[in-house]
Amino acid sequence: MKRYILLLITLFSFLSTMVGVPIKWNQVYQNYINQYKDVAIEGMLKYGIPASITLAQGLLESSAGRSDLVIQGNNHFGIKCHATWDGKTITHDDDEKSECFRKYRYAYESFEDHSQFLVNRNRYKALFDLSPTDYEGWAHGLRKAGYAT
């Protein structure tokens, strides 16, 4: 477990450098990891997405579970509605004012949808040729594929 947390810290620092956001480790991040590590590991075993990538994205996208999207809609990854979404929604100012975001009843639904989002989009297909332990390859690949603005 200590090795896994050290790997996550390394990845989180790496990702924060890539997006230009200075990150300082604190108890809020640790609490987020403790709360969602099992669902991230479950997703890794089911889909092959590194749990460290899922957790790092969740930490960054949700401000460690403190963002309005999480508080109002359990949306840990900032996933927008898109044309095919037929579930509940919330609006939030992002790239534009009052954009449509997916709303989930439970946090684990957001994690599952994040995995499905990556699995079902062609632009992320090459990532699944990588090992679930290749967090650097996944991080670079997500950025190259244009995961988020």
N, C-alpha and C positions, 0 to 999 in steps of 0.2 A: 504494500500500500504506500509506503514512504517513497519507493521508487516511482510509482505512478504519479504521486503528487509532485515530486521533483520534475518529472517529465512535463507535467502540466504547467508548472511554473515556468520552465524553460520555453515551452511553446507559447504561453501567454505573453511572455516578454518579447519573443520573436514576432508574434502577430502585432503586438502593440507598436513595435518599431516599424513594421511594414505600413501600418496605417497612420503613423505619425502621432499617435496618442501616447503621451508618457503615462505609464502605469506604475503604481506603487502598491506592493503587496500589503494587504491588510486583512483583518478579520472578516469584513464583509465578503471579500472574494472567497475566503476559506469556507465561510458558511454556505455560499452558493454552491461551491464544489461539493461539499459534504451533502447538501440537500439533493443535488441532481446527478451525482456521479453514477449511481446505479442505473438510472434510466439511460444515461449516455453509454455506459458499458453494454447495456442490453441492445441499444441501437447498433453498436459496433459489432456485436456478435450476429445480429440479424442482417445488417446491411453492408458491413465492411467499412463503415465510416469511422475513422479514429475517434474514440471517446474524447481524447484530448482536444481534437478539432471542434467537436460538438460543444464541449464545455467552454473552450476559449471563445468560440463565436457567440455562445449564449451570454458569457460574461461581458463581452464587448457590446453586443447588440442591445442588451437589456440593462446595462449599467449594474451588473450583478443582481438582477432581479428587482431593481428599484425604478425602472422606467415607467412612464405612463402606460405604454403598451402592455407591460406585464401587469400592472396594477388594475387596469381597466379590462384587459382582454387575455391575460395569460399568454401573450405573444412574446416569446423570449428571443425570437430571431428576426423580428421586423418584417415578417412575410406579408406582402401586400395581397389584396384580394385576387387580382388577375381575372381574366374573363371566365375561367372555369370554376371559380369558387362559388359554392352555393350555400355555405354556412353563414353563421352570424358574423357581423362586422362591427368595426368601430372606425371612427375617423380620427386622423392625427396629422398634424403638420409635419411634413418631411421634406422631400425635394420640392413639393408644391403644397399649397394650403389645402387642408381637409382631404387628404388622401385616404383611400379605403384600405384598411388592414384587416386581416383575419382575426377573429375572436374565438378563443377556445374556452371550454368549461374548466378544463384541468390543464396544468402545466405539461403533464406527460403527452397530451394531445399535440401540443406545440412541438415537442421534441420529435414525436413520430412524424408530424407533418414536415418538419425540417428535413428529416431523413428521406421522406418520399419526394420532397422538393428536389433534392440532389439526385436521387435515383432516377427520377422520371424526366429529367431535362437533358437533352442531347449535349448541351454545352459542358456538362459535368461528367460525361461518359468516360473520358480518359482517366479521370481520377480513380475510377474503380479498377484500373489496371495496377494501381499502386498498392503497396502493402498497408494494412491498417496501422502499422508501426512507423510508416514514413510520414510523420506529421509535417516535416519541412516540405516534402513534395506536395502534400495536400494543401498546405498553406499557400505555396506559390501557385499551384494549379487553380485554387479558388480565386485568387487574385487575377490570374491570367484569363480565367473564364468570365470575369466580371461579376462576381457574386453580389457585390453591393457597391453603391457609389462611394 
